[in-house]
Amino acid sequence: MPLSPLRLRLLVSSLLAVSFLGALDNTVVSTAIATVAGQLGALEQMAWIVVGYTLASTVLLPVLGKLGDRIGPRAVFLASVAVFVLTSVACGFAGGFVWLIVARVIQGMSSAGLQLMSQTIIAEVTTPRQRPKYLAIIGAAFPVAILVGPVLGGVITDYWGWPWVFWINAPVGILALALAIVAVPHIEPGRSGRFDIGGAVALTIGLVALVLGATWVGDRSQTVATVCAFAVALAALVVFFVVESRVAEPLVPLGHFRDRTVAAGTVISAIVGVGLFSITSYLPTYFQMAYRTSATVSGLVPIATVFGMLVSNLATGWLVSRTGHYRLYPLIGTALGAAGLGAMALLPAGAPLWAPVVAMAVVGLGTGAFMSLIVAVVQSAVPRAETGTITASVNLVRQVGATVATALVGGIIGASIVALLPAGLDPATLTPAIVRAQSVAEQQQVALVYQSVFVPIFVALAATYLVGVVASILLPNSRLSDEPGPLRAAPTETIPAA
């Protein structure tokens, strides 16, 4: 569905605004969590402000992807924006913690449709070769949100009050919705037939149980619950794969993963979540303890990582759209990610801070080289009628990988620190300020403990990127097509990827 240059620019602006709104919400709210939970009298349950949102957005991805193919991505996109704005207002008016969590869960469900349908709509109105450039622009919303979100959330909480952390979404969301109503074209649905309710129920149960189990894995008091959650997840996912292999219109078309581009691309997409997102939130603590920096200085490392990701994401999207060749970029990107994390593992104790800053910037540069690009590559390998479904599958693997790997890494760090800390230091109350109050010898001892804990994690994550190198080699060495492909209404035809 070709659009005029003006209409396309308007559309991209609309999708970028909505994607930024969804990405910014999580990073802004993260700064205010303790304040929100404390004022609502539920500090012990404050993690659910994030967990409920993330869980809901994860499990709804495949459902919304299939729904977009069934009724058209425009309807799903506009409904998602409207619900997101309404639930943002509801969160700000929350008079109790239960109200807030219910509103956050519904808000998370709607947020799944923001980024997902943005990527799907771009795929519908561009050729495979044009797609990387525009997906990179929309994908830039995430790293920018990471950079500005925490600061913005802190300023809003301190000066306006925590309800405005949620209410700020309303005016921005209403403007984005009005722009989207004008800019997003009507796109014919590509599928008909019965919705895969059995697959949706089994996958939802499996993912909820998996994420909950991963979240509880580091809590010794939840050992029984963790084992039960993983058992339920395994059983539900087995049922899901059985159902998907038998229904006529599966929620996730497993047959597509026999295609080399789809299979390799999905593995590469998972690297973003497993290899980078899983460690990013723990880096500031690592540098405050192992390098004995202030909280402000420790924030330079994630900033360098995200900035590298932003630059290479935009650059590779532009380059691929110019030439059509894409295989080199995930290959170089995964190799850079492995090299950067390998360097982190090899850095000696007492190394100058600029060394890990450069190493993690390299990881960011490598990850950004394929972060948005691989979505465009996988989209080009399936029938246009299943664009929403395959886009959801790629995002689902990335998000589940990030959630599970983050929980596992956190559990490993927590258990290892408890086992290795010197006698006399309580791991439950240990803070960077307490460490800096100790003698120089004890500070060095704590630094060595943190380094010994994080080194094998860096090695494991570097190995994850090496898996991505292998997957990148397996990608077909071809060019993205300049042809728009068949209409959505022709569900049996495919878009050429070469």
C-alpha positions in Angstrom: 0.0 0.0 0.0 2.2 2.8 -1.2 1.7 6.2 0.4 2.6 9.7 -0.8 5.9 11.0 0.8 3.9 13.5 3.0 1.5 10.9 4.2 4.3 8.5 4.9 6.2 11.1 7.0 3.0 11.9 8.9 2.4 8.2 9.5 6.0 7.6 10.8 5.7 10.7 13.1 2.5 9.3 14.5 3.9 5.8 15.1 7.1 7.2 16.6 5.1 9.3 19.0 3.0 6.4 20.1 6.1 4.0 20.4 7.9 6.6 22.5 4.8 7.0 24.7 4.8 3.3 25.4 8.6 3.0 25.9 8.7 6.1 28.1 6.0 4.9 30.4 8.0 2.1 31.9 11.2 4.1 32.4 9.3 7.1 33.9 7.3 4.9 36.3 10.4 3.0 37.5 11.7 6.1 39.2 8.5 6.6 41.2 7.8 3.0 42.2 9.0 3.4 45.8 7.0 6.7 46.3 3.8 5.2 44.8 4.0 2.0 46.8 4.8 3.8 50.0 2.0 6.3 49.7 -0.5 3.5 49.0 0.8 1.5 51.9 2.1 -1.5 50.0 5.9 -1.3 49.9 6.2 -5.1 50.1 4.2 -5.5 46.9 5.8 -2.7 44.9 7.4 -5.0 42.4 4.0 -5.8 41.0 3.7 -2.3 39.6 6.3 -3.4 37.0 5.7 -7.2 37.0 2.0 -6.8 36.4 2.6 -4.4 33.5 5.4 -6.5 31.9 3.6 -9.8 32.3 0.4 -8.4 30.7 2.3 -6.9 27.7 4.2 -10.1 27.2 1.3 -12.5 27.1 -0.9 -10.3 24.9 1.7 -10.0 22.1 0.7 -13.1 20.1 -3.0 -12.5 20.6 -2.8 -8.9 19.3 -0.5 -10.0 16.5 -3.1 -12.5 15.3 -5.9 -10.1 15.9 -4.2 -7.5 13.7 -4.0 -10.0 10.9 -7.7 -10.9 11.4 -9.4 -7.4 11.7 -6.6 -5.2 10.4 -3.7 -3.5 12.3 -5.3 0.0 12.3 -8.2 -1.0 14.5 -6.0 -2.8 17.0 -3.5 0.1 17.0 -6.1 2.8 17.6 -7.9 0.8 20.3 -4.5 0.1 22.0 -3.7 3.8 22.1 -7.2 4.7 23.5 -7.0 2.1 26.2 -3.5 3.1 27.1 -4.5 6.7 27.7 -7.6 5.8 29.7 -5.8 3.4 32.0 -3.0 5.9 32.5 -5.6 8.3 33.9 -7.0 5.5 36.0 -3.6 4.7 37.4 -3.1 8.3 38.6 -6.5 8.3 40.4 -5.7 5.0 42.1 -6.9 5.1 45.8 -5.5 1.7 46.7 -2.9 -0.7 45.6 -5.3 -3.2 44.1 -6.9 -0.5 41.9 -3.4 0.5 40.7 -2.3 -3.1 39.9 -5.5 -3.8 37.9 -5.1 -0.6 36.0 -1.4 -1.3 35.3 -2.2 -4.8 34.0 -4.8 -3.4 31.6 -2.3 -0.7 30.6 0.3 -3.3 30.0 -2.1 -5.3 27.8 -2.7 -2.1 25.7 1.0 -1.3 25.5 1.7 -4.6 23.7 -0.3 -3.2 20.8 1.6 0.1 20.6 5.1 -1.1 19.4 3.7 -4.3 17.8 1.2 -2.6 15.6 3.6 0.2 14.8 6.0 -2.4 13.3 3.2 -4.2 11.5 1.8 -1.0 9.9 5.2 0.0 8.7 5.5 -3.4 7.1 2.2 -2.9 5.3 2.9 0.4 3.8 6.6 0.0 2.7 8.6 -2.4 0.6 10.9 -4.9 2.3 13.9 -2.7 1.3 12.4 0.5 2.7 11.3 -1.1 5.9 14.6 -1.1 7.9 15.0 2.7 7.7 11.5 3.3 9.1 11.6 0.5 11.7 14.9 2.0 12.9 13.3 5.4 13.4 10.4 3.8 15.4 12.9 1.6 17.3 14.8 4.7 18.3 12.0 5.4 20.8 13.2 2.7 23.2 16.8 3.9 23.7 15.8 7.5 23.9 13.2 6.6 26.6 15.9 4.8 28.6 18.0 7.9 28.5 15.4 10.5 29.5 12.8 8.4 31.3 14.4 8.0 34.8 15.3 11.7 35.0 11.8 12.8 33.8 10.2 10.5 36.3 12.2 11.8 39.1 11.4 15.4 38.3 7.7 14.7 37.9 7.6 12.8 41.2 9.5 15.4 43.1 7.7 18.5 41.8 4.2 17.4 40.6 3.5 14.3 42.6 3.4 10.6 41.5 -0.1 10.7 39.9 1.4 12.9 37.1 3.8 10.1 36.3 0.7 8.4 34.8 -1.3 11.5 33.9 1.4 12.9 31.7 0.5 10.2 29.2 -3.0 11.6 28.7 -2.3 14.9 26.7 0.6 13.3 24.8 -1.5 10.2 24.1 -4.6 12.2 22.9 -2.5 14.2 20.5 -0.8 11.0 19.2 -4.3 9.3 18.8 -5.6 12.2 16.9 -2.6 12.2 14.6 -2.9 8.4 14.2 -6.6 8.6 13.2 -5.6 10.8 10.3 -2.3 9.2 9.4 -2.8 5.4 9.7 -4.5 4.1 6.6 -7.1 1.4 6.4 -5.4 -2.0 5.7 -7.5 -4.9 4.6 -7.5 -7.9 6.9 -5.5 -10.9 5.6 -7.1 -13.8 7.4 -10.5 -15.3 8.2 -11.7 -18.3 10.1 -11.9 -19.4 13.7 -9.6 -17.7 16.3 -7.2 -20.1 18.0 -8.7 -19.8 21.5 -7.1 -23.0 22.8 -3.6 -21.9 21.7 -4.2 -18.5 23.3 -5.3 -19.9 26.6 -2.4 -22.4 26.8 0.2 -19.9 25.8 -1.1 -17.3 28.3 -1.0 -19.8 31.1 2.5 -21.0 30.1 4.0 -17.6 29.8 2.4 -16.3 33.1 3.8 -19.3 34.9 7.2 -19.0 33.3 7.6 -15.4 34.1 6.4 -15.8 37.6 8.7 -18.7 38.2 11.7 -16.7 36.8 10.7 -13.8 39.0 10.6 -15.9 42.2 13.7 -18.0 41.4 16.0 -15.9 43.6 13.7 -15.9 46.6 14.3 -18.9 48.9 11.0 -18.5 50.6 9.3 -19.1 47.2 11.1 -22.4 46.3 7.9 -24.5 46.2 6.0 -21.8 44.3 8.9 -21.5 41.8 9.0 -25.3 41.2 5.2 -25.4 40.8 5.3 -22.4 38.4 7.9 -24.0 36.2 6.0 -27.3 36.1 2.8 -25.5 35.1 4.7 -23.5 32.5 6.2 -26.7 31.0 2.8 -28.5 30.9 1.0 -25.5 29.4 3.7 -24.9 26.7 3.6 -28.6 25.7 -0.2 -28.3 25.3 0.3 -25.1 23.3 2.7 -26.8 20.8 0.3 -29.7 20.4 -2.6 -27.4 19.7 -0.6 -25.2 17.3 0.4 -28.3 15.3 -3.2 -29.3 14.7 -5.3 -26.1 14.3 -6.0 -24.6 10.9 -5.2 -21.0 12.0 -2.5 -21.3 14.7 -1.8 -18.3 17.0 1.9 -18.9 16.2 2.5 -20.6 12.8 5.2 -23.1 13.8 5.7 -24.1 10.2 7.3 -20.7 9.5 10.2 -21.6 11.7 11.3 -24.2 9.1 12.3 -21.2 7.0 16.0 -20.4 7.6 15.4 -16.6 7.6 12.6 -16.8 10.2 14.4 -19.4 12.4 17.8 -17.6 12.4 16.2 -14.2 12.7 14.2 -15.2 15.8 17.3 -16.5 17.5 19.1 -13.2 16.7 16.2 -11.2 18.0 16.3 -13.2 21.3 19.9 -12.1 21.8 18.7 -8.5 22.4 16.7 -9.6 25.4 18.9 -12.3 26.8 22.3 -10.9 26.0 21.9 -7.2 26.8 18.6 -6.3 28.6 19.2 -9.0 31.2 22.4 -7.3 32.5 21.7 -3.6 31.9 19.7 -3.0 35.1 22.5 -4.5 37.3 25.4 -2.6 35.8 25.1 0.5 38.0 25.2 -1.6 41.2 28.2 -3.5 39.8 30.2 -0.3 39.2 29.2 1.3 42.5 30.5 -1.8 44.3 33.4 -3.1 42.1 34.7 0.3 41.0 33.5 2.2 44.1 31.9 5.0 42.0 29.0 7.2 42.9 25.5 6.5 41.7 25.7 9.4 39.3 29.0 8.2 37.8 27.8 4.6 37.6 25.0 5.7 35.3 27.5 6.7 32.6 27.9 3.0 31.6 24.3 2.3 30.7 24.1 5.7 29.0 27.1 4.8 26.8 25.5 1.4 26.0 22.2 2.9 25.1 23.7 5.8 23.1 25.8 3.2 21.1 22.6 1.3 20.4 20.7 4.3 19.2 23.5 5.4 16.8 24.0 2.0 15.2 20.3 1.3 15.0 19.6 4.4 12.9 22.8 3.9 10.8 22.2 0.3 9.9 18.5 1.0 9.1 19.6 3.7 6.6 22.4 1.6 5.1 20.2 -1.5 4.5 17.5 0.6 2.9 20.1 2.1 0.5 21.6 -1.2 -0.6 19.1 -3.9 0.3 21.9 -6.1 1.7 21.4 -7.0 5.4 23.3 -10.2 6.4 26.6 -8.4 7.2 25.0 -6.1 10.0 23.7 -8.8 12.4 27.0 -10.7 11.8 29.1 -7.7 12.8 26.7 -6.6 15.5 26.7 -10.0 17.3 30.5 -10.2 17.0 30.8 -6.7 18.6 28.5 -7.7 21.4 30.5 -10.8 22.2 33.7 -8.8 22.0 32.4 -6.1 24.3 31.1 -8.5 27.0 34.3 -10.6 26.7 36.3 -7.5 27.4 34.1 -6.8 30.5 35.0 -10.3 31.8 38.7 -9.7 31.2 39.0 -6.3 32.8 41.2 -6.4 35.9 40.2 -5.1 39.2 41.1 -1.4 39.5 40.8 -0.7 35.8 40.0 2.9 34.9 36.3 3.5 34.5 36.7 4.6 30.9 37.5 1.0 30.0 34.1 -0.6 30.9 32.4 2.5 29.5 34.0 1.8 26.1 33.4 -2.0 26.3 29.7 -1.5 27.0 29.4 1.2 24.3 30.7 -1.5 21.9 28.0 -3.9 23.1 25.4 -1.2 22.5 26.8 -0.5 19.0 26.7 -4.2 18.2 23.2 -4.7 19.5 21.8 -1.7 17.7 23.1 -3.0 14.4 20.4 -5.7 14.4 17.8 -4.6 17.0 15.2 -3.3 14.5 16.8 -4.6 11.3 16.1 -8.3 12.2 12.4 -7.6 12.6 12.3 -6.2 9.0 14.2 -9.2 7.7 11.8 -11.8 9.3 8.8 -9.8 8.2 10.0 -10.1 4.6 10.1 -13.9 4.7 6.5 -14.6 5.5 3.1 -14.1 3.7 2.0 -10.5 4.0 -1.3 -11.8 5.6 0.7 -13.0 8.6 2.8 -9.9 9.2 1.2 -9.2 12.6 1.6 -12.8 13.7 5.3 -13.1 12.8 6.1 -9.7 14.2 4.5 -10.7 17.5 6.4 -13.9 17.6 9.8 -12.1 17.1 8.9 -9.6 19.9 7.6 -12.3 22.1 10.8 -14.3 22.0 12.8 -11.1 22.7 10.6 -10.0 25.6 10.3 -13.5 27.3 14.1 -13.9 26.9 14.7 -10.5 28.6 12.3 -11.2 31.4 13.5 -14.7 32.2 17.2 -13.9 31.8 16.9 -10.8 33.9 15.3 -12.8 36.7 17.9 -15.6 36.5 20.9 -13.2 36.4 19.4 -11.4 39.4 19.0 -14.7 41.3 22.6 -15.7 40.5 24.0 -12.4 41.6 21.9 -12.3 44.9 22.8 -15.9 45.9 26.5 -15.5 45.0 26.9 -12.2 46.9 25.3 -13.8 50.0 27.7 -16.7 49.9 30.9 -14.7 49.3 30.6 -11.5 51.3 33.0 -11.1 54.2 31.8 -11.9 57.6 30.3 -8.8 59.4 28.6 -7.4 56.3 24.8 -8.1 56.0 23.9 -8.6 52.3 20.3 -7.7 53.0 21.2 -4.2 54.0 24.5 -3.7 52.1 24.5 -0.4 50.1 27.3 1.4 48.3 27.3 4.0 51.1 27.9 1.3 53.7 30.7 -0.1 51.7 32.4 3.3 51.3 32.3 3.6 55.1 34.4 0.4 55.6 38.2 0.3 55.6 40.1 0.3 52.3 40.9 -3.4 52.7 37.2 -4.3 53.2 36.2 -2.1 50.2 38.7 -4.0 48.1 37.4 -7.3 49.3 33.8 -6.4 48.4 35.0 -5.1 45.0 36.7 -8.5 44.4 33.6 -10.3 45.4 31.4 -8.4 42.9 34.0 -8.9 40.2 34.2 -12.6 40.8 30.3 -12.8 40.6 29.9 -10.8 37.5 32.8 -12.2 35.4 31.1 -15.6 34.7 27.9 -13.7 33.9 29.7 -11.6 31.3 31.3 -14.7 29.9 27.9 -16.4 29.6 26.3 -13.4 27.9 29.3 -13.2 25.5 28.6 -16.8 24.6 25.0 -15.8 24.0 26.2 -13.3 21.4 28.4 -15.9 19.8 25.2 -18.0 19.3 23.9 -15.0 17.4 27.1 -14.9 15.3 26.3 -18.5 14.2 22.7 -17.6 13.5 23.8 -14.6 11.5 26.0 -16.8 9.3 23.0 -19.0 8.7 20.9 -16.1 7.3 20.5 -16.2 3.5 23.0 -13.9 1.8 20.4 -12.0 -0.2 18.8 -8.6 -0.7 15.5 -7.2 0.5 13.1 -6.7 -2.4 12.1 -3.4 -3.8 8.7 -4.9 -4.6 5.8 -4.2 -2.2 4.6 -7.8 -2.4 1.1 -9.1 -2.9 -2.0 -7.6 -1.3 -2.9 -8.7 2.2 -6.0 -10.3 0.9 -3.9 -12.9 -0.9 -2.9 -15.0 2.1 -1.2 -17.8 0.3 1.4 -15.7 -1.4 4.7 -14.6 0.0 6.9 -11.5 -0.2 10.2 -12.1 -1.8 13.2 -11.6 0.5 15.7 -11.9 -2.3 
